[in-house]
Amino acid sequence: MKNNFGTYSDEQLVGLLKGPKKKRELAFNEIYERYSQMVHAYCCCIVKNRDVVDDIFQETFIRFLKKVDTKRECSNIPGFLVTIAKNLCFNYVRNKKHNIPVEETHLTNGNSDSYEKQELLELLISTVDLLDPIYREAFIMREFKGMRYKEIAKEASISLPNAKLRVTRARKKIIDILSPYLKDIAENV
């Protein structure tokens, strides 16, 4: 049975997660379809162990479902999912650093580049959350899901030039927001 949940907004899907079991399952499947690649890519950037990434990825969606039951509203599903994933990833990284044998400490010392990449990725994801929803959606489809402009246009029911314009405007806005941070990094190098 093919559903039409692809046309539902995130807010509508969250509302359905609190309804009858069949609708909950269909709504969750749609949310998973929309955001699983983004969440998985984020986890892969922070945690390099594939098995751990898979565990964190699954735990992210489990916690999402539990939290949705207790929250009244959730208008920013990708931001909420990334926040859960970020916390799980950073908890794993922090706990792993505390459990490193003495012989391996030389491998982590001076590895601030990895931390800076994580920090920059976290900042980028937070910046994406600040975008106007139409630009955020196009940017996520292009950059996180790897969709072509033609696919974005079809998915968003817009013209091809409009799809390109939305992604371009999203990138420009992200650059505008991040430029002070990037300038600060460049000055401190």
MARBA-67790 format. One record per residue (C-alpha): z, y, x; residue number from 1. Coordinates in steps of 0.001 Angstrom, whole numbers, plus 500000, padded with zeros to 6 digits. Example, Ala and Ser with C-alpha at 12.3 -4.5 7.8 and 13.67 -1.06 7.14 Angstrom:
// MARBA-67790
+--------+--------+--------+-----+
!     c3 !     c2 !     c1 !   n !
+--------+--------+--------+-----+
! 507800 ! 495500 ! 512300 !   1 !
! 507140 ! 498940 ! 513670 !   2 !
+--------+--------+--------+-----+
END
This chain:
// MARBA-67790
+--------+--------+--------+-----+
!     c3 !     c2 !     c1 !   n !
+--------+--------+--------+-----+
! 500000 ! 500000 ! 500000 !   1 !
! 498866 ! 503256 ! 501542 !   2 !
! 501224 ! 506173 ! 500978 !   3 !
! 500468 ! 509862 ! 500939 !   4 !
! 503597 ! 510817 ! 502831 !   5 !
! 501396 ! 512341 ! 505546 !   6 !
! 500995 ! 515389 ! 503332 !   7 !
! 504759 ! 515853 ! 502921 !   8 !
! 506629 ! 518494 ! 504873 !   9 !
! 509458 ! 517475 ! 507190 !  10 !
! 511977 ! 518882 ! 504707 !  11 !
! 510522 ! 516754 ! 501905 !  12 !
! 510661 ! 513653 ! 504084 !  13 !
! 514299 ! 514312 ! 504954 !  14 !
! 515026 ! 514638 ! 501244 !  15 !
! 513405 ! 511264 ! 500632 !  16 !
! 515583 ! 509698 ! 503346 !  17 !
! 518501 ! 510205 ! 500952 !  18 !
! 516723 ! 508532 ! 498028 !  19 !
! 515828 ! 504994 ! 496936 !  20 !
! 515351 ! 502355 ! 499642 !  21 !
! 511551 ! 502018 ! 499373 !  22 !
! 510998 ! 505783 ! 499609 !  23 !
! 513490 ! 505967 ! 502488 !  24 !
! 511512 ! 503370 ! 504393 !  25 !
! 508187 ! 505098 ! 503755 !  26 !
! 509597 ! 508519 ! 504657 !  27 !
! 511140 ! 507141 ! 507852 !  28 !
! 507856 ! 505467 ! 508793 !  29 !
! 506077 ! 508811 ! 508401 !  30 !
! 508665 ! 510635 ! 510520 !  31 !
! 508421 ! 507905 ! 513138 !  32 !
! 504614 ! 508140 ! 513115 !  33 !
! 504740 ! 511918 ! 513564 !  34 !
! 507342 ! 512158 ! 516308 !  35 !
! 507748 ! 508834 ! 518115 !  36 !
! 505235 ! 509639 ! 520870 !  37 !
! 506869 ! 512984 ! 521560 !  38 !
! 510368 ! 511484 ! 521728 !  39 !
! 509216 ! 508615 ! 523925 !  40 !
! 507391 ! 510996 ! 526300 !  41 !
! 510498 ! 513158 ! 526548 !  42 !
! 512694 ! 510143 ! 527363 !  43 !
! 510208 ! 508970 ! 530006 !  44 !
! 510376 ! 512365 ! 531709 !  45 !
! 514147 ! 512220 ! 532040 !  46 !
! 514821 ! 508519 ! 532596 !  47 !
! 512504 ! 506557 ! 534850 !  48 !
! 513696 ! 503057 ! 533907 !  49 !
! 511359 ! 501670 ! 531203 !  50 !
! 513980 ! 499350 ! 529659 !  51 !
! 516518 ! 502163 ! 529447 !  52 !
! 513889 ! 504493 ! 527991 !  53 !
! 513161 ! 501971 ! 525244 !  54 !
! 516873 ! 501629 ! 524453 !  55 !
! 517402 ! 505389 ! 524333 !  56 !
! 514255 ! 505829 ! 522254 !  57 !
! 515505 ! 503327 ! 519650 !  58 !
! 519015 ! 504765 ! 519679 !  59 !
! 517557 ! 508238 ! 519070 !  60 !
! 516013 ! 507177 ! 515761 !  61 !
! 519103 ! 505201 ! 514745 !  62 !
! 521319 ! 508235 ! 515317 !  63 !
! 518786 ! 510447 ! 513561 !  64 !
! 519063 ! 508311 ! 510424 !  65 !
! 522869 ! 508309 ! 510572 !  66 !
! 523008 ! 512083 ! 511044 !  67 !
! 520536 ! 512783 ! 508238 !  68 !
! 522880 ! 510987 ! 505848 !  69 !
! 525719 ! 513365 ! 506742 !  70 !
! 523768 ! 516623 ! 507122 !  71 !
! 522750 ! 518732 ! 504183 !  72 !
! 519578 ! 520057 ! 505765 !  73 !
! 517292 ! 519209 ! 508621 !  74 !
! 514318 ! 521534 ! 508689 !  75 !
! 513360 ! 520929 ! 512323 !  76 !
! 512957 ! 517189 ! 512777 !  77 !
! 511283 ! 517312 ! 516223 !  78 !
! 513973 ! 519646 ! 517544 !  79 !
! 516704 ! 517443 ! 516103 !  80 !
! 515160 ! 514264 ! 517543 !  81 !
! 514706 ! 515828 ! 520985 !  82 !
! 518284 ! 517090 ! 520965 !  83 !
! 519546 ! 513573 ! 520246 !  84 !
! 517230 ! 512094 ! 522898 !  85 !
! 518220 ! 514778 ! 525412 !  86 !
! 521909 ! 514064 ! 524948 !  87 !
! 521404 ! 510313 ! 525269 !  88 !
! 519201 ! 510720 ! 528368 !  89 !
! 521540 ! 513132 ! 530100 !  90 !
! 524545 ! 510936 ! 529282 !  91 !
! 522729 ! 507995 ! 530854 !  92 !
! 521743 ! 510011 ! 533942 !  93 !
! 525270 ! 511409 ! 534318 !  94 !
! 526887 ! 507980 ! 533948 !  95 !
! 524403 ! 506421 ! 536340 !  96 !
! 525205 ! 509019 ! 539012 !  97 !
! 528907 ! 508189 ! 538706 !  98 !
! 528167 ! 504502 ! 539262 !  99 !
! 525955 ! 504767 ! 542360 ! 100 !
! 527164 ! 502644 ! 545285 ! 101 !
! 528036 ! 504555 ! 548456 ! 102 !
! 524976 ! 503166 ! 550271 ! 103 !
! 522674 ! 504812 ! 547703 ! 104 !
! 524219 ! 508285 ! 547723 ! 105 !
! 521729 ! 509527 ! 550285 ! 106 !
! 518966 ! 508936 ! 547724 ! 107 !
! 520441 ! 511391 ! 545225 ! 108 !
! 521603 ! 514100 ! 547605 ! 109 !
! 519197 ! 517000 ! 547797 ! 110 !
! 517220 ! 515793 ! 544800 ! 111 !
! 517513 ! 519089 ! 542955 ! 112 !
! 513769 ! 519048 ! 542312 ! 113 !
! 514250 ! 516290 ! 539735 ! 114 !
! 517044 ! 518247 ! 538067 ! 115 !
! 514892 ! 521394 ! 537984 ! 116 !
! 512049 ! 519440 ! 536356 ! 117 !
! 514455 ! 518122 ! 533738 ! 118 !
! 515786 ! 521601 ! 533128 ! 119 !
! 512276 ! 523001 ! 532819 ! 120 !
! 511258 ! 520242 ! 530410 ! 121 !
! 514345 ! 520907 ! 528298 ! 122 !
! 513533 ! 524607 ! 528289 ! 123 !
! 509921 ! 523891 ! 527310 ! 124 !
! 511007 ! 521723 ! 524382 ! 125 !
! 513451 ! 524406 ! 523245 ! 126 !
! 510678 ! 526983 ! 523498 ! 127 !
! 508355 ! 524847 ! 521392 ! 128 !
! 511054 ! 524856 ! 518700 ! 129 !
! 510832 ! 528665 ! 518606 ! 130 !
! 507141 ! 528693 ! 517754 ! 131 !
! 505815 ! 529498 ! 514302 ! 132 !
! 505472 ! 526108 ! 512530 ! 133 !
! 501658 ! 526184 ! 512370 ! 134 !
! 501392 ! 526831 ! 516107 ! 135 !
! 504171 ! 524351 ! 516936 ! 136 !
! 502442 ! 521622 ! 514955 ! 137 !
! 499087 ! 522211 ! 516695 ! 138 !
! 500724 ! 522400 ! 520138 ! 139 !
! 502693 ! 519174 ! 519612 ! 140 !
! 499585 ! 517367 ! 518398 ! 141 !
! 497636 ! 518523 ! 521457 ! 142 !
! 500198 ! 518349 ! 524245 ! 143 !
! 502643 ! 515636 ! 523156 ! 144 !
! 500441 ! 513397 ! 521052 ! 145 !
! 497300 ! 513931 ! 523159 ! 146 !
! 495097 ! 514610 ! 520164 ! 147 !
! 491697 ! 516241 ! 520563 ! 148 !
! 490981 ! 519541 ! 518828 ! 149 !
! 488731 ! 517782 ! 516336 ! 150 !
! 491595 ! 515444 ! 515372 ! 151 !
! 494005 ! 518379 ! 515088 ! 152 !
! 491578 ! 520202 ! 512810 ! 153 !
! 491261 ! 517168 ! 510570 ! 154 !
! 495005 ! 516446 ! 510515 ! 155 !
! 495921 ! 520063 ! 509717 ! 156 !
! 492949 ! 520572 ! 507360 ! 157 !
! 491672 ! 523547 ! 509349 ! 158 !
! 488456 ! 524394 ! 511169 ! 159 !
! 487845 ! 523319 ! 514774 ! 160 !
! 487929 ! 526931 ! 516078 ! 161 !
! 491184 ! 527501 ! 514202 ! 162 !
! 492701 ! 524380 ! 515806 ! 163 !
! 491767 ! 525686 ! 519256 ! 164 !
! 493108 ! 529134 ! 518379 ! 165 !
! 496466 ! 527757 ! 517232 ! 166 !
! 496950 ! 525739 ! 520417 ! 167 !
! 495909 ! 528706 ! 522560 ! 168 !
! 498307 ! 531037 ! 520747 ! 169 !
! 501103 ! 528486 ! 521088 ! 170 !
! 500491 ! 528223 ! 524835 ! 171 !
! 500422 ! 532017 ! 525190 ! 172 !
! 503674 ! 532383 ! 523263 ! 173 !
! 505325 ! 529676 ! 525388 ! 174 !
! 504185 ! 531437 ! 528568 ! 175 !
! 505513 ! 534750 ! 527246 ! 176 !
! 508887 ! 533199 ! 526431 ! 177 !
! 509171 ! 531257 ! 529702 ! 178 !
! 507792 ! 533905 ! 532068 ! 179 !
! 511199 ! 535503 ! 532862 ! 180 !
! 512637 ! 532074 ! 533654 ! 181 !
! 509644 ! 531088 ! 535787 ! 182 !
! 509780 ! 534440 ! 537585 ! 183 !
! 513446 ! 533857 ! 538357 ! 184 !
! 512659 ! 530397 ! 539763 ! 185 !
! 509866 ! 531814 ! 541918 ! 186 !
! 512129 ! 534536 ! 543319 ! 187 !
! 514857 ! 532030 ! 544214 ! 188 !
! 512581 ! 529595 ! 546040 ! 189 !
+--------+--------+--------+-----+
END
